[in-house]
Amino acid sequence: MTADDSFGRLDDDDYPAYTMGRAAEMLGTTQGFLRALGEARLITPLRSAGGHRRYSRYQLRIAARARELVDQGTPIESACRIIILEDQLEEAQRINAEYRRAAGSSAPPTST
């Protein structure tokens, strides 16, 4: 990947641009917290050629939501489950909206 290609990826939410240390700093948490999210399989960071964890902006948003729940007193395992369920609900709502749009566009015209 050339430097020009890398600059184009900066807007990509899934591009693993952040090291573990930088991600923890941005979230105001510890690297251990990020490792715990990985162990709970909430987020799976990509690995650099040297084996270092790298996080995307999308993963950082998920980690920030987990931190919010944990800061409110929710155990980390429960926080991870809540986030997974929230994500599944959002996806189901998106699919339902698509079905409604498709059904609406294929409905026969009504006469007045």
C-alpha positions in Angstrom: 0.0 0.0 0.0 1.4 3.4 -1.0 1.3 6.5 1.1 -1.5 7.9 -1.2 -3.5 4.7 -0.5 -3.0 5.1 3.2 -4.3 8.7 3.1 -7.4 7.5 1.3 -8.1 5.0 4.1 -8.1 7.7 6.9 -11.9 8.2 6.4 -12.5 4.4 6.6 -14.2 3.5 9.9 -12.9 0.0 9.6 -9.2 0.9 8.9 -7.1 -0.3 11.9 -5.3 3.0 12.4 -4.8 3.1 16.2 -2.4 1.2 18.4 -3.5 -0.2 21.6 -1.7 2.5 23.6 -3.3 5.3 21.5 -6.7 3.7 21.6 -6.6 3.3 25.4 -5.4 6.9 25.7 -8.3 8.2 23.5 -10.8 6.2 25.5 -9.4 7.2 28.9 -9.0 3.6 29.9 -6.3 1.0 30.3 -4.8 -1.4 27.8 -6.1 -4.2 30.0 -9.7 -3.0 29.4 -9.2 -3.3 25.7 -7.7 -6.8 26.1 -10.7 -7.8 28.2 -13.0 -6.6 25.4 -11.0 -8.8 23.0 -11.2 -11.8 25.4 -15.0 -11.3 25.6 -15.0 -11.2 21.8 -16.7 -7.9 21.6 -14.0 -6.5 19.4 -11.2 -8.3 17.6 -8.4 -6.0 16.8 -6.3 -6.6 13.7 -2.6 -7.4 14.2 0.2 -5.4 12.7 3.1 -7.3 10.9 4.9 -7.2 14.3 1.9 -8.7 16.1 0.7 -5.5 17.8 -3.1 -4.9 18.2 -4.5 -2.2 15.9 -8.0 -0.7 16.4 -10.4 1.0 13.9 -12.6 3.9 14.7 -15.6 1.6 14.6 -14.0 -0.6 17.3 -13.2 2.4 19.4 -16.9 3.5 19.3 -17.9 0.0 20.6 -15.2 0.1 23.3 -16.4 3.6 24.3 -19.9 2.2 24.7 -18.6 -0.7 26.8 -16.6 1.7 29.0 -19.8 3.8 29.5 -21.7 0.8 30.7 -18.8 -0.4 32.9 -18.5 3.1 34.4 -22.2 2.8 35.3 -21.5 -0.3 37.3 -22.3 -3.0 34.7 -20.0 -6.0 34.8 -17.9 -6.2 31.6 -19.4 -9.5 30.4 -22.9 -8.0 30.7 -21.8 -4.8 29.0 -20.5 -6.8 26.1 -23.7 -8.8 25.8 -25.8 -5.6 26.0 -23.8 -4.1 23.2 -24.1 -7.2 21.0 -27.9 -7.1 21.6 -28.1 -3.4 20.8 -26.2 -4.1 17.5 -28.5 -7.0 16.6 -31.6 -4.8 17.3 -30.2 -2.0 15.2 -29.6 -4.4 12.3 -33.1 -6.0 12.6 -34.6 -2.5 12.5 -32.6 -1.6 9.4 -33.8 -4.8 7.7 -37.4 -4.2 8.7 -37.2 -0.6 7.3 -35.8 -2.0 4.0 -38.7 -4.6 3.8 -41.2 -1.8 4.5 -39.7 0.4 1.7 -39.7 -2.6 -0.7 -43.3 -3.5 0.2 -44.4 0.1 -0.2 -42.9 0.4 -3.7 -44.4 -2.8 -4.9 -47.9 -2.2 -3.6 -50.5 -1.6 -6.3 -51.5 2.0 -6.8 -54.7 3.0 -5.0 -57.5 4.6 -7.0 -59.2 7.7 -5.6 
